[in-house]
Amino acid sequence: MKKAIAQSSPRRGFLKKFVAGAATLGAGIFANPAIVSAAEKLASPDVSEADEWFKKVKGKHRIMFDVTEPHGIFPFAWPRIFLASNGITGSSPEQCGVVVVLRHSGAAYAMNNQLWEKYKFGEFFKINDAEGKSPAIHNPFWEPKPGTYKAPGVGEIQIGINELQASGVMFCVCDMALTALSATFAQKLNQDAAAIKKEWLDGLLPGVQPVPSGVWAVGRAQEHGCAYCFAS
């Protein structure tokens, strides 16, 4: 298979823990308190439509894939396998509801190729290209070329985000992750965090819904009848 903060408020405390936790994923720059302070100052986008978006989850068979890290091809292979195996048991894609929550460092997959190239996401998040030979300079799961991903005994598998969306899979991205990550890159590049975050929001892939936080989305998905699956 080819691979592809201070204690003055609860919100500050949460962000401190979020940033510190990111350091365990290899992004040590997250542990800088200055990044937490910068992240707090960024206004969140209008996510008022997020609850309405979750009402679009359809079908009898519902599942949510929790993507906290890159995890190779699995965040995108499992949704396709879920749809395919339901087909084997007689359920069409219209009878299935699939939600993919991109959060923490998995949020990088929500952004377009231009942002991947400009900010070197492949290098920063240690995500290789589809060949697995070098850091990806483009989002490896957005509009992949035919035949890019194959599985032994199966052949070509259509696991591009655009291909999954065409099959009814819904994708959302954590605003809290975008806030902290854009602040991280702002400090790294000596740029304005708010400007970077706006650029990232403008560069989200078509159809990807921003949500207040990934954990919020995990909860909402289950409230809408989705089983939970950790995408690893």
C-alpha positions, 0 to 999 in steps of 0.5 A, a space after each residue: 500500500 502506498 503511503 502517502 495561558 495563565 491560570 486566570 481563566 479556564 480557556 487559558 488553562 485549556 489552551 496551555 494544555 493543548 499547546 503542551 500536548 502538541 509538543 509530544 507530537 514533535 512540534 516542540 515550538 508549541 510549548 512556548 507560552 508566547 504562542 499561547 498568548 498570541 493564539 488567545 488574541 485571534 478571533 474565531 471565524 463564524 462557526 455558527 453554521 456548525 450545528 446546522 452542518 451536523 444536521 446533514 449527517 444522513 443514513 441509518 449507519 453512521 460513523 465518525 473518524 477522529 483524526 488527531 494526527 496524520 496516521 498515513 493513509 488511514 484517516 482516508 482509507 477507513 471511510 472508504 472501507 466503511 462505505 465499501 463494506 456496507 455496500 457488501 452487506 446491502 447498504 448504499 452510500 445514501 444509507 451511510 453517514 460518515 463524518 471525518 473530524 480533522 483536529 490537532 495536527 490532522 488539521 493540515 489536511 483541511 488546507 489547499 495545495 498552495 498553503 502546503 507549498 508555502 508553509 511546508 506542512 509536509 516537512 513541519 508535520 512529517 507527512 510524506 508524499 504519496 510515494 513516501 519518499 520525501 516531505 509532501 509539498 502538496 496535500 497528498 489527499 486532495 485530488 490525487 492522480 488516478 492510481 496513486 493509492 493501491 491496496 494488495 488484493 484490491 487495486 486502486 482505492 479512491 481515498 482522496 478527500 474530493 473522492 470521499 466527498 463525492 461519496 457523501 463523506 463530510 469533513 470538518 476542521 478544528 478552529 482551535 487547532 487552526 488558531 494555535 497552529 497559525 500562532 505557531 507559524 507566525 512566531 516561527 516566521 516572524 509574521 502576524 498570526 491573525 493574517 496567517 489564520 485568515 489566509 488559512 481559513 480562506 485556503 480551506 478545501 471546498 466543503 470542509 466545515 470549520 467547527 469551534 473545536 475538534 472535541 466539540 465536533 466529536 461530541 456533536 457527531 455522537 449526538 447525531 448517532 455516529 459511532 466513534 472510530 479513532 483513525 489510526 
